[in-house]
Structures are given as C-alpha cells and as structure tokens.
Amino acid sequence: MEDFPKLLGMLGTSIAANFAKKIFLIFSSNKKTIKLLEYLKYMDIYHYGDGRERARVTCKLMSKDDSEKITKEGFYDYLNLILEAVKKVSPNVPTLFSKDDMEILFYKISKGKEYFTYE
C-alpha cells in the first residue's frame, strides 16, 4: 500500500498520498495488495459510472474512517486535492473556493450538522 501513491504519481502533498491510499483501501479486497482489476473498477466508476456510483465512491474518499461520515476536515481535504489538481493543469486559474466558501458549502450540504453521509 505504501508504494501505491508513487505508482499513481500522487506525490507532493500528504493529501494526495492519503487520497491514493483511500482508493487502495476502498477497492483492495485483502487490504495488502491491489489487483489490476480492482483498480480498474475504481477507474471505471470514476470515468463511466452513473452519478450515484460516483457519489458513493466520492463520499467514501471524503470520509476519514469507515463510518462513512464526511466531516469538515474530510470535505476540505477532498476539495483541496481537486483544487490542487486544477492548479497543476491550469496554474493561471484564479482561486475557485476560499476556506469560507468551503465552510458555507459544507454547512449547506450537512444542513448545519458537523457531518453528512451519502444518504
């Protein structure tokens, strides 16, 4: 599992490495190795899955533990990862979300609670 972020080229930030590890843990059947077909399942859902499948996987990636509760921290980490990826591809893109914007969005989704779930 430790080499999986390197294999995906997800280095440079702890957020990216943790994201790769989450993909590994979600899709690996034995949590020690990941088979090509398991990784391809993630890629298939990510690129071709319906909205529900992608939303469920996204929620699992945002969750900090197996409870599938998405806290502000998990939500921020996920959005920051996406925003970092956008900046790498398009360095001149202005900042899309401030931390305040993310907090407002989180509380709208969670309806004022400290977490939300897929449901």
The first five atom37 places (N, CA, C, CB, O) and aatype in JSON, in Angstrom:
{
  "aatype": [12, 6, 3, 13, 14, 11, 10, 10, 7, 12, 10, 7, 16, 15, 9, 0, 0, 2, 13, 0, 11, 11, 9, 13, 10, 9, 13, 15, 15, 2, 11, 11, 16, 9, 11, 10, 10, 6, 18, 10, 11, 18, 12, 3, 9, 18, 8, 18, 7, 3, 7, 1, 6, 1, 0, 1, 19, 16, 4, 11, 10, 12, 15, 11, 3, 3, 15, 6, 11, 9, 16, 11, 6, 7, 13, 18, 3, 18, 10, 2, 10, 9, 10, 6, 0, 19, 11, 11, 19, 15, 14, 2, 19, 14, 16, 10, 13, 15, 11, 3, 3, 12, 6, 9, 10, 13, 18, 11, 9, 15, 11, 7, 11, 6, 18, 13, 16, 18, 6],
  "atom_mask": [
    [1, 1, 1, 1, 1],
    [1, 1, 1, 1, 1],
    [1, 1, 1, 1, 1],
    [1, 1, 1, 1, 1],
    [1, 1, 1, 1, 1],
    [1, 1, 1, 1, 1],
    [1, 1, 1, 1, 1],
    [1, 1, 1, 1, 1],
    [1, 1, 1, 0, 1],
    [1, 1, 1, 1, 1],
    [1, 1, 1, 1, 1],
    [1, 1, 1, 0, 1],
    [1, 1, 1, 1, 1],
    [1, 1, 1, 1, 1],
    [1, 1, 1, 1, 1],
    [1, 1, 1, 1, 1],
    [1, 1, 1, 1, 1],
    [1, 1, 1, 1, 1],
    [1, 1, 1, 1, 1],
    [1, 1, 1, 1, 1],
    [1, 1, 1, 1, 1],
    [1, 1, 1, 1, 1],
    [1, 1, 1, 1, 1],
    [1, 1, 1, 1, 1],
    [1, 1, 1, 1, 1],
    [1, 1, 1, 1, 1],
    [1, 1, 1, 1, 1],
    [1, 1, 1, 1, 1],
    [1, 1, 1, 1, 1],
    [1, 1, 1, 1, 1],
    [1, 1, 1, 1, 1],
    [1, 1, 1, 1, 1],
    [1, 1, 1, 1, 1],
    [1, 1, 1, 1, 1],
    [1, 1, 1, 1, 1],
    [1, 1, 1, 1, 1],
    [1, 1, 1, 1, 1],
    [1, 1, 1, 1, 1],
    [1, 1, 1, 1, 1],
    [1, 1, 1, 1, 1],
    [1, 1, 1, 1, 1],
    [1, 1, 1, 1, 1],
    [1, 1, 1, 1, 1],
    [1, 1, 1, 1, 1],
    [1, 1, 1, 1, 1],
    [1, 1, 1, 1, 1],
    [1, 1, 1, 1, 1],
    [1, 1, 1, 1, 1],
    [1, 1, 1, 0, 1],
    [1, 1, 1, 1, 1],
    [1, 1, 1, 0, 1],
    [1, 1, 1, 1, 1],
    [1, 1, 1, 1, 1],
    [1, 1, 1, 1, 1],
    [1, 1, 1, 1, 1],
    [1, 1, 1, 1, 1],
    [1, 1, 1, 1, 1],
    [1, 1, 1, 1, 1],
    [1, 1, 1, 1, 1],
    [1, 1, 1, 1, 1],
    [1, 1, 1, 1, 1],
    [1, 1, 1, 1, 1],
    [1, 1, 1, 1, 1],
    [1, 1, 1, 1, 1],
    [1, 1, 1, 1, 1],
    [1, 1, 1, 1, 1],
    [1, 1, 1, 1, 1],
    [1, 1, 1, 1, 1],
    [1, 1, 1, 1, 1],
    [1, 1, 1, 1, 1],
    [1, 1, 1, 1, 1],
    [1, 1, 1, 1, 1],
    [1, 1, 1, 1, 1],
    [1, 1, 1, 0, 1],
    [1, 1, 1, 1, 1],
    [1, 1, 1, 1, 1],
    [1, 1, 1, 1, 1],
    [1, 1, 1, 1, 1],
    [1, 1, 1, 1, 1],
    [1, 1, 1, 1, 1],
    [1, 1, 1, 1, 1],
    [1, 1, 1, 1, 1],
    [1, 1, 1, 1, 1],
    [1, 1, 1, 1, 1],
    [1, 1, 1, 1, 1],
    [1, 1, 1, 1, 1],
    [1, 1, 1, 1, 1],
    [1, 1, 1, 1, 1],
    [1, 1, 1, 1, 1],
    [1, 1, 1, 1, 1],
    [1, 1, 1, 1, 1],
    [1, 1, 1, 1, 1],
    [1, 1, 1, 1, 1],
    [1, 1, 1, 1, 1],
    [1, 1, 1, 1, 1],
    [1, 1, 1, 1, 1],
    [1, 1, 1, 1, 1],
    [1, 1, 1, 1, 1],
    [1, 1, 1, 1, 1],
    [1, 1, 1, 1, 1],
    [1, 1, 1, 1, 1],
    [1, 1, 1, 1, 1],
    [1, 1, 1, 1, 1],
    [1, 1, 1, 1, 1],
    [1, 1, 1, 1, 1],
    [1, 1, 1, 1, 1],
    [1, 1, 1, 1, 1],
    [1, 1, 1, 1, 1],
    [1, 1, 1, 1, 1],
    [1, 1, 1, 1, 1],
    [1, 1, 1, 1, 1],
    [1, 1, 1, 0, 1],
    [1, 1, 1, 1, 1],
    [1, 1, 1, 1, 1],
    [1, 1, 1, 1, 1],
    [1, 1, 1, 1, 1],
    [1, 1, 1, 1, 1],
    [1, 1, 1, 1, 1],
    [1, 1, 1, 1, 1]
  ],
  "atom_positions": [
    [[0.82, -1.19, 0.0], [0.0, 0.0, 0.0], [0.87, 1.26, 0.0], [-0.94, 0.0, 1.2], [0.49, 2.27, -0.59]],
    [[2.02, 1.21, 0.65], [2.86, 2.4, 0.76], [3.37, 2.87, -0.61], [4.04, 2.12, 1.67], [3.6, 4.07, -0.8]],
    [[3.54, 1.96, -1.55], [4.04, 2.32, -2.88], [2.93, 2.77, -3.83], [4.79, 1.16, -3.48], [3.22, 3.33, -4.88]],
    [[1.69, 2.52, -3.47], [0.58, 2.83, -4.38], [0.53, 4.31, -4.77], [-0.73, 2.42, -3.73], [0.34, 4.6, -5.95]],
    [[0.68, 5.27, -3.83], [0.69, 6.68, -4.27], [1.79, 6.98, -5.28], [0.85, 7.59, -3.07], [1.58, 7.76, -6.21]],
    [[2.96, 6.36, -5.11], [4.06, 6.58, -6.06], [3.69, 6.03, -7.44], [5.35, 5.91, -5.57], [3.96, 6.67, -8.46]],
    [[3.07, 4.86, -7.46], [2.69, 4.26, -8.73], [1.68, 5.13, -9.49], [2.11, 2.88, -8.5], [1.69, 5.17, -10.72]],
    [[0.82, 5.81, -8.74], [-0.17, 6.68, -9.37], [0.36, 8.07, -9.67], [-1.39, 6.79, -8.49], [-0.31, 8.87, -10.31]],
    [[1.58, 8.36, -9.2], [2.14, 9.69, -9.39], [1.49, 10.71, -8.46], [0.0, 0.0, 0.0], [1.51, 11.9, -8.75]],
    [[0.92, 10.24, -7.36], [0.22, 11.13, -6.43], [1.15, 11.48, -5.28], [-1.09, 10.48, -5.9], [0.95, 11.06, -4.14]],
    [[2.16, 12.25, -5.58], [3.13, 12.68, -4.58], [3.12, 14.2, -4.5], [4.55, 12.15, -4.9], [2.52, 14.87, -5.34]],
    [[3.76, 14.71, -3.51], [3.88, 16.16, -3.41], [3.12, 16.72, -2.23], [0.0, 0.0, 0.0], [3.54, 17.72, -1.64]],
    [[2.02, 16.1, -1.87], [1.29, 16.55, -0.7], [0.8, 15.33, 0.06], [0.1, 17.47, -1.1], [0.58, 14.26, -0.51]],
    [[0.63, 15.51, 1.35], [0.09, 14.4, 2.15], [-1.35, 14.13, 1.76], [0.2, 14.7, 3.65], [-1.82, 12.99, 1.85]],
    [[-2.07, 15.16, 1.33], [-3.46, 14.98, 0.92], [-3.53, 14.03, -0.28], [-4.12, 16.34, 0.57], [-4.36, 13.12, -0.29]],
    [[-2.67, 14.23, -1.27], [-2.67, 13.37, -2.46], [-2.29, 11.94, -2.11], [-1.73, 13.91, -3.52], [-2.9, 10.99, -2.6]],
    [[-1.29, 11.78, -1.26], [-0.88, 10.42, -0.86], [-2.0, 9.74, -0.09], [0.42, 10.47, 0.0], [-2.27, 8.56, -0.3]],
    [[-2.65, 10.47, 0.8], [-3.76, 9.9, 1.56], [-4.92, 9.53, 0.66], [-4.23, 10.87, 2.64], [-5.6, 8.52, 0.89]],
    [[-5.17, 10.33, -0.37], [-6.22, 10.05, -1.34], [-5.93, 8.74, -2.06], [-6.35, 11.21, -2.35], [-6.83, 7.91, -2.21]],
    [[-4.7, 8.56, -2.49], [-4.31, 7.31, -3.17], [-4.48, 6.12, -2.23], [-2.85, 7.39, -3.68], [-4.94, 5.06, -2.65]],
    [[-4.1, 6.29, -0.97], [-4.24, 5.21, 0.0], [-5.71, 4.86, 0.23], [-3.58, 5.59, 1.33], [-6.06, 3.7, 0.42]],
    [[-6.58, 5.89, 0.21], [-8.01, 5.64, 0.37], [-8.54, 4.83, -0.81], [-8.78, 6.98, 0.5], [-9.34, 3.91, -0.62]],
    [[-8.12, 5.16, -2.02], [-8.53, 4.39, -3.2], [-8.11, 2.93, -3.0], [-7.89, 4.97, -4.52], [-8.89, 2.01, -3.23]],
    [[-6.87, 2.74, -2.55], [-6.36, 1.4, -2.3], [-7.24, 0.66, -1.31], [-4.91, 1.47, -1.79], [-7.66, -0.47, -1.57]],
    [[-7.52, 1.29, -0.17], [-8.28, 0.61, 0.89], [-9.73, 0.33, 0.49], [-8.25, 1.45, 2.15], [-10.3, -0.68, 0.89]],
    [[-10.32, 1.22, -0.29], [-11.71, 1.03, -0.71], [-11.83, -0.12, -1.71], [-12.26, 2.33, -1.32], [-12.79, -0.89, -1.65]],
    [[-10.87, -0.24, -2.61], [-11.01, -1.2, -3.7], [-10.19, -2.48, -3.56], [-10.64, -0.54, -4.97], [-10.44, -3.44, -4.28]],
    [[-9.22, -2.51, -2.66], [-8.42, -3.71, -2.45], [-9.23, -4.74, -1.67], [-7.1, -3.39, -1.72], [-9.79, -4.41, -0.62]],
    [[-9.3, -5.95, -2.15], [-10.08, -6.98, -1.46], [-9.4, -7.49, -0.2], [-10.35, -8.14, -2.4], [-10.07, -7.9, 0.74]],
    [[-8.06, -7.47, -0.17], [-7.37, -8.01, 1.01], [-6.65, -6.93, 1.82], [-6.37, -9.05, 0.58], [-6.05, -7.25, 2.85]],
    [[-6.69, -5.69, 1.39], [-6.08, -4.54, 2.07], [-4.56, -4.62, 2.18], [-6.66, -4.41, 3.45], [-3.95, -3.86, 2.92]],
    [[-3.96, -5.54, 1.44], [-2.5, -5.67, 1.42], [-1.94, -5.39, 0.03], [-2.07, -7.07, 1.88], [-0.87, -4.79, -0.11]],
    [[-2.67, -5.83, -0.98], [-2.28, -5.6, -2.37], [-3.53, -5.16, -3.12], [-1.65, -6.89, -3.01], [-4.65, -5.34, -2.64]],
    [[-3.32, -4.59, -4.27], [-4.47, -4.25, -5.11], [-4.24, -4.86, -6.48], [-4.68, -2.69, -5.22], [-3.18, -4.69, -7.09]],
    [[-5.22, -5.57, -6.93], [-5.13, -6.22, -8.23], [-5.5, -5.2, -9.3], [-6.06, -7.47, -8.3], [-6.24, -4.25, -9.06]],
    [[-4.98, -5.43, -10.49], [-5.26, -4.53, -11.6], [-6.77, -4.38, -11.8], [-4.6, -5.04, -12.88], [-7.26, -3.27, -12.01]],
    [[-7.5, -5.48, -11.74], [-8.96, -5.4, -11.95], [-9.65, -4.59, -10.86], [-9.56, -6.81, -12.01], [-10.66, -3.94, -11.13]],
    [[-9.13, -4.62, -9.64], [-9.7, -3.81, -8.56], [-9.49, -2.32, -8.83], [-9.09, -4.2, -7.2], [-10.39, -1.51, -8.66]],
    [[-8.27, -1.98, -9.26], [-8.0, -0.58, -9.59], [-8.82, -0.14, -10.81], [-6.5, -0.38, -9.86], [-9.34, 0.97, -10.84]],
    [[-8.93, -1.02, -11.79], [-9.72, -0.68, -12.97], [-11.19, -0.49, -12.63], [-9.57, -1.77, -14.03], [-11.89, 0.29, -13.29]],
    [[-11.67, -1.19, -11.6], [-13.05, -0.98, -11.15], [-13.22, 0.47, -10.69], [-13.41, -1.96, -10.01], [-14.21, 1.12, -11.02]],
    [[-12.25, 0.97, -9.91], [-12.29, 2.37, -9.48], [-12.3, 3.29, -10.7], [-11.09, 2.7, -8.56], [-13.11, 4.22, -10.78]],
    [[-11.41, 3.04, -11.63], [-11.32, 3.9, -12.82], [-12.61, 3.85, -13.63], [-10.13, 3.48, -13.7], [-13.06, 4.87, -14.15]],
    [[-13.2, 2.67, -13.73], [-14.46, 2.53, -14.46], [-15.57, 3.35, -13.8], [-14.87, 1.05, -14.55], [-16.31, 4.05, -14.48]],
    [[-15.68, 3.25, -12.49], [-16.7, 4.03, -11.77], [-16.42, 5.51, -11.92], [-16.74, 3.63, -10.27], [-17.33, 6.3, -12.19]],
    [[-15.17, 5.9, -11.75], [-14.79, 7.32, -11.82], [-15.11, 7.92, -13.19], [-13.3, 7.48, -11.52], [-15.61, 9.04, -13.28]],
    [[-14.81, 7.18, -14.25], [-14.99, 7.73, -15.59], [-16.35, 7.42, -16.22], [-13.91, 7.21, -16.48], [-16.87, 8.23, -16.99]],
    [[-16.92, 6.27, -15.9], [-18.12, 5.84, -16.61], [-19.3, 5.5, -15.71], [-17.8, 4.67, -17.45], [-20.39, 5.22, -16.21]],
    [[-19.1, 5.52, -14.41], [-20.18, 5.17, -13.5], [-21.3, 6.19, -13.54], [0.0, 0.0, 0.0], [-21.1, 7.34, -13.94]],
    [[-22.47, 5.77, -13.12], [-23.56, 6.73, -13.06], [-23.33, 7.66, -11.86], [-24.95, 6.01, -12.95], [-22.43, 7.43, -11.06]],
    [[-24.14, 8.67, -11.75], [-23.98, 9.67, -10.7], [-24.0, 9.09, -9.3], [0.0, 0.0, 0.0], [-23.24, 9.53, -8.43]],
    [[-24.85, 8.11, -9.08], [-24.93, 7.5, -7.74], [-23.65, 6.75, -7.4], [-26.13, 6.55, -7.66], [-23.14, 6.87, -6.28]],
    [[-23.12, 5.98, -8.35], [-21.88, 5.23, -8.09], [-20.73, 6.19, -7.79], [-21.53, 4.34, -9.3], [-19.98, 5.99, -6.83]],
    [[-20.6, 7.24, -8.61], [-19.52, 8.2, -8.4], [-19.69, 8.94, -7.07], [-19.47, 9.2, -9.55], [-18.71, 9.18, -6.37]],
    [[-20.93, 9.29, -6.73], [-21.18, 9.99, -5.46], [-20.84, 9.09, -4.28], [-22.65, 10.45, -5.37], [-20.26, 9.56, -3.3]],
    [[-21.18, 7.82, -4.35], [-20.89, 6.9, -3.24], [-19.37, 6.77, -3.05], [-21.52, 5.5, -3.51], [-18.89, 6.81, -1.92]],
    [[-18.63, 6.6, -4.14], [-17.17, 6.48, -4.04], [-16.57, 7.8, -3.54], [-16.56, 6.1, -5.41], [-15.66, 7.79, -2.72]],
    [[-17.08, 8.91, -4.02], [-16.58, 10.22, -3.58], [-16.79, 10.38, -2.08], [-17.29, 11.35, -4.33], [-15.9, 10.86, -1.38]],
    [[-17.95, 9.98, -1.59], [-18.21, 10.06, -0.14], [-17.25, 9.17, 0.65], [-19.66, 9.67, 0.17], [-16.78, 9.55, 1.72]],
    [[-16.97, 7.99, 0.13], [-16.01, 7.11, 0.8], [-14.62, 7.74, 0.83], [-15.96, 5.73, 0.11], [-13.9, 7.6, 1.81]],
    [[-14.26, 8.42, -0.25], [-12.96, 9.08, -0.31], [-12.88, 10.27, 0.64], [-12.66, 9.52, -1.73], [-11.81, 10.58, 1.16]],
    [[-14.0, 10.95, 0.86], [-14.01, 12.1, 1.77], [-14.06, 11.68, 3.24], [-15.2, 12.98, 1.47], [-13.62, 12.43, 4.11]],
    [[-14.57, 10.49, 3.51], [-14.71, 10.02, 4.87], [-13.34, 9.75, 5.48], [-15.57, 8.75, 4.92], [-12.46, 9.19, 4.82]],
    [[-13.15, 10.14, 6.72], [-11.86, 9.94, 7.39], [-11.73, 8.55, 8.0], [-11.68, 10.99, 8.47], [-10.63, 8.15, 8.37]],
    [[-12.84, 7.82, 8.1], [-12.79, 6.48, 8.68], [-13.86, 5.62, 8.0], [-13.01, 6.53, 10.23], [-14.46, 6.03, 7.01]],
    [[-14.09, 4.46, 8.53], [-15.06, 3.55, 7.92], [-16.51, 3.88, 8.25], [-14.77, 2.16, 8.35], [-17.41, 3.17, 7.82]],
    [[-16.75, 4.96, 9.01], [-18.12, 5.31, 9.39], [-18.9, 5.9, 8.21], [-18.1, 6.3, 10.56], [-20.13, 5.96, 8.24]],
    [[-18.18, 6.34, 7.2], [-18.74, 7.0, 6.02], [-19.37, 8.35, 6.35], [-19.78, 6.11, 5.38], [-20.16, 8.88, 5.57]],
    [[-19.02, 8.91, 7.51], [-19.42, 10.27, 7.85], [-18.39, 11.22, 7.26], [-19.55, 10.47, 9.4], [-17.19, 11.02, 7.42]],
    [[-18.87, 12.25, 6.58], [-17.96, 13.23, 6.0], [-17.95, 14.44, 6.92], [-18.39, 13.62, 4.54], [-18.97, 15.12, 7.08]],
    [[-16.8, 14.7, 7.51], [-16.63, 15.85, 8.39], [-16.1, 17.02, 7.57], [-15.68, 15.51, 9.56], [-15.75, 16.87, 6.4]],
    [[-16.04, 18.18, 8.21], [-15.47, 19.35, 7.53], [-14.05, 19.07, 7.08], [-15.51, 20.58, 8.45], [-13.66, 19.45, 5.97]],
    [[-13.26, 18.42, 7.92], [-11.86, 18.14, 7.58], [-11.76, 17.27, 6.33], [-11.17, 17.45, 8.76], [-10.98, 17.58, 5.43]],
    [[-12.54, 16.19, 6.27], [-12.52, 15.33, 5.09], [-13.01, 16.05, 3.85], [0.0, 0.0, 0.0], [-12.47, 15.86, 2.76]],
    [[-14.03, 16.87, 4.02], [-14.59, 17.66, 2.93], [-13.55, 18.64, 2.4], [-15.86, 18.41, 3.39], [-13.35, 18.75, 1.19]],
    [[-12.88, 19.37, 3.32], [-11.84, 20.33, 2.92], [-10.69, 19.62, 2.21], [-11.31, 21.09, 4.14], [-10.22, 20.07, 1.17]],
    [[-10.23, 18.5, 2.78], [-9.11, 17.77, 2.17], [-9.44, 17.36, 0.75], [-8.75, 16.54, 3.01], [-8.61, 17.49, -0.15]],
    [[-10.65, 16.85, 0.55], [-11.05, 16.41, -0.79], [-11.11, 17.59, -1.76], [-12.41, 15.69, -0.72], [-10.57, 17.52, -2.86]],
    [[-11.77, 18.67, -1.35], [-11.85, 19.85, -2.23], [-10.46, 20.42, -2.51], [-12.74, 20.92, -1.61], [-10.18, 20.82, -3.64]],
    [[-9.61, 20.47, -1.5], [-8.26, 20.98, -1.72], [-7.47, 20.11, -2.68], [-7.51, 21.08, -0.39], [-6.7, 20.63, -3.49]],
    [[-7.66, 18.81, -2.62], [-7.0, 17.9, -3.55], [-7.44, 18.21, -4.98], [-7.31, 16.43, -3.19], [-6.61, 18.31, -5.89]],
    [[-8.74, 18.37, -5.17], [-9.26, 18.69, -6.5], [-8.73, 20.04, -6.98], [-10.81, 18.7, -6.49], [-8.32, 20.18, -8.13]],
    [[-8.75, 21.03, -6.08], [-8.27, 22.37, -6.46], [-6.78, 22.37, -6.77], [-8.56, 23.36, -5.34], [-6.34, 23.08, -7.68]],
    [[-6.0, 21.57, -6.04], [-4.56, 21.45, -6.35], [-4.36, 20.83, -7.73], [-3.85, 20.59, -5.28], [-3.48, 21.26, -8.48]],
    [[-5.17, 19.84, -8.06], [-5.07, 19.21, -9.39], [-5.4, 20.22, -10.49], [-6.01, 17.98, -9.49], [-4.73, 20.25, -11.52]],
    [[-6.42, 21.03, -10.27], [-6.79, 22.07, -11.26], [-5.64, 23.05, -11.42], [-8.08, 22.82, -10.82], [-5.3, 23.43, -12.54]],
    [[-5.03, 23.46, -10.31], [-3.91, 24.41, -10.37], [-2.71, 23.84, -11.13], [-3.48, 24.81, -8.96], [-2.01, 24.57, -11.83]],
    [[-2.47, 22.53, -10.99], [-1.35, 21.92, -11.71], [-1.58, 21.94, -13.21], [-1.13, 20.48, -11.24], [-0.66, 22.18, -13.99]],
    [[-2.82, 21.71, -13.61], [-3.15, 21.69, -15.03], [-3.26, 23.1, -15.59], [-4.46, 20.93, -15.27], [-2.82, 23.37, -16.71]],
    [[-3.84, 24.0, -14.8], [-4.05, 25.39, -15.24], [-3.59, 26.35, -14.14], [-5.56, 25.65, -15.58], [-4.41, 26.83, -13.35]],
    [[-2.29, 26.62, -14.08], [-1.76, 27.44, -12.99], [-2.36, 28.85, -12.9], [-0.28, 27.55, -13.13], [-2.32, 29.47, -11.84]],
    [[-2.9, 29.35, -13.99], [-3.42, 30.72, -14.0], [-4.88, 30.83, -13.59], [-3.26, 31.3, -15.36], [-5.45, 31.92, -13.56]],
    [[-5.49, 29.7, -13.28], [-6.9, 29.71, -12.85], [-6.96, 30.4, -11.49], [-7.49, 28.25, -12.77], [-6.2, 30.07, -10.58]],
    [[-7.87, 31.36, -11.34], [-7.99, 32.02, -10.04], [-8.49, 31.04, -8.98], [-8.92, 33.24, -10.12], [-9.07, 30.01, -9.31]],
    [[-8.28, 31.37, -7.73], [-8.76, 30.53, -6.65], [-10.27, 30.39, -6.77], [-8.37, 31.11, -5.26], [-10.99, 31.38, -6.84]],
    [[-10.74, 29.14, -6.79], [-12.15, 28.88, -7.0], [-12.96, 28.96, -5.72], [-12.33, 27.53, -7.63], [-14.1, 29.42, -5.73]],
    [[-12.37, 28.5, -4.62], [-13.06, 28.47, -3.32], [-12.12, 28.97, -2.24], [-13.56, 27.05, -2.99], [-10.97, 28.55, -2.18]],
    [[-12.61, 29.85, -1.41], [-11.86, 30.19, -0.2], [-12.27, 29.21, 0.88], [-12.12, 31.69, 0.24], [-13.23, 28.46, 0.71]],
    [[-11.56, 29.21, 1.99], [-11.93, 28.34, 3.1], [-13.33, 28.71, 3.59], [-10.89, 28.44, 4.26], [-14.11, 27.82, 3.96]],
    [[-13.66, 29.98, 3.6], [-15.01, 30.41, 3.99], [-16.07, 29.86, 3.04], [-15.1, 31.96, 4.04], [-17.14, 29.43, 3.47]],
    [[-15.77, 29.87, 1.73], [-16.7, 29.31, 0.74], [-16.93, 27.82, 1.01], [-16.17, 29.51, -0.7], [-18.05, 27.32, 0.94]],
    [[-15.83, 27.11, 1.31], [-15.93, 25.68, 1.59], [-16.78, 25.42, 2.83], [-14.53, 25.06, 1.75], [-17.57, 24.48, 2.88]],
    [[-16.59, 26.26, 3.84], [-17.36, 26.09, 5.07], [-18.85, 26.33, 4.82], [-16.86, 27.04, 6.17], [-19.69, 25.57, 5.31]],
    [[-19.18, 27.36, 4.05], [-20.58, 27.63, 3.71], [-21.17, 26.45, 2.95], [-20.7, 28.93, 2.88], [-22.28, 26.01, 3.25]],
    [[-20.43, 25.95, 1.97], [-20.89, 24.81, 1.17], [-21.08, 23.57, 2.05], [-19.91, 24.52, 0.03], [-22.07, 22.86, 1.92]],
    [[-20.11, 23.31, 2.94], [-20.22, 22.16, 3.83], [-21.5, 22.24, 4.67], [-18.99, 22.08, 4.75], [-22.24, 21.27, 4.76]],
    [[-21.75, 23.39, 5.27], [-22.93, 23.51, 6.14], [-24.24, 23.5, 5.37], [-22.84, 24.78, 6.95], [-25.28, 23.12, 5.91]],
    [[-24.21, 23.9, 4.11], [-25.42, 23.75, 3.28], [-25.7, 22.28, 3.01], [-25.26, 24.52, 1.94], [-26.84, 21.82, 3.11]],
    [[-24.65, 21.54, 2.66], [-24.82, 20.11, 2.38], [-25.21, 19.36, 3.64], [-23.53, 19.52, 1.79], [-26.08, 18.5, 3.6]],
    [[-24.57, 19.69, 4.78], [-24.82, 18.95, 6.02], [-26.05, 19.47, 6.77], [-23.59, 19.04, 6.93], [-26.43, 18.94, 7.82]],
    [[-26.66, 20.51, 6.23], [-27.84, 21.13, 6.87], [-27.52, 21.56, 8.3], [-29.04, 20.16, 6.87], [-28.32, 21.36, 9.22]],
    [[-26.34, 22.16, 8.47], [-25.93, 22.72, 9.74], [-25.31, 21.74, 10.72], [0.0, 0.0, 0.0], [-24.92, 22.13, 11.82]],
    [[-25.22, 20.48, 10.35], [-24.62, 19.47, 11.24], [-23.1, 19.45, 11.08], [-25.21, 18.06, 10.95], [-22.54, 20.11, 10.2]],
    [[-22.45, 18.69, 11.95], [-21.0, 18.56, 11.92], [-20.51, 17.53, 10.92], [-20.48, 18.21, 13.29], [-19.3, 17.36, 10.74]],
    [[-21.41, 16.83, 10.27], [-21.05, 15.85, 9.26], [-22.25, 15.59, 8.36], [-20.54, 14.53, 9.92], [-23.38, 15.98, 8.68]],
    [[-21.99, 14.92, 7.24], [-23.06, 14.41, 6.39], [-22.64, 13.05, 5.87], [-23.38, 15.39, 5.21], [-21.48, 12.67, 5.98]],
    [[-23.58, 12.32, 5.32], [-23.3, 10.99, 4.76], [-23.81, 10.97, 3.32], [-23.98, 9.85, 5.62], [-24.42, 11.92, 2.85]],
    [[-23.55, 9.87, 2.65], [-24.04, 9.71, 1.28], [-25.56, 9.88, 1.23], [-23.64, 8.35, 0.73], [-26.09, 10.55, 0.35]],
    [[-26.24, 9.26, 2.17], [-27.71, 9.33, 2.18], [-28.16, 10.75, 2.35], [-28.29, 8.46, 3.29], [-29.36, 11.01, 2.38]]
  ]
}
